[in-house]
Amino acid sequence: MPIACPFCLQENAAAALVCAACSRDIAVPASLLAERDDLCRKRDLAREELSRARRELEALKRVKKFRPL
């Protein structure tokens, strides 16, 4: 599957390191890909934690709302 150069939008071979049209570096280092994957995992965990906290807060609000004074 060809990839587009982010600079000139020319299509290049999937394994290309340099754009054939503009000669700019289009390779993404493996360390950046690993960092991106780690950040995505952390983001997903934070979203899950936020969702749990929201559910707990709503449950507490419902209990307080129906608790007689």
C-alpha positions, -999 to 999 in steps of 0.1 A, spaced: 0 0 0 16 33 -10 21 61 15 17 98 7 45 122 15 33 146 43 52 174 25 43 172 -12 15 145 -11 33 124 -37 26 87 -33 56 66 -25 63 29 -19 52 17 16 88 9 26 102 42 13 124 62 37 127 93 15 101 108 -9 109 101 -45 95 135 -55 108 160 -30 136 139 -14 124 146 22 126 121 50 93 103 54 103 74 76 89 73 111 114 59 137 103 28 156 109 46 189 82 72 179 58 45 170 64 27 203 59 60 222 27 67 202 14 32 211 22 37 248 5 71 248 -26 56 232 -27 29 258 -24 54 286 -51 76 270 -74 46 269 -68 38 305 -74 74 315 -107 74 296 -118 42 313 -109 56 347 -128 88 340 -158 68 328 -158 48 361 -155 80 382 -184 95 363 -205 64 369 -196 64 406 -204 102 409 -238 97 393 -245 67 416 -236 89 446 -259 117 433 -288 93 430 -283 79 465 -281 114 480 -312 125 460 -333 97 474 -320 97 509 -346 111 534 -335 140 555 
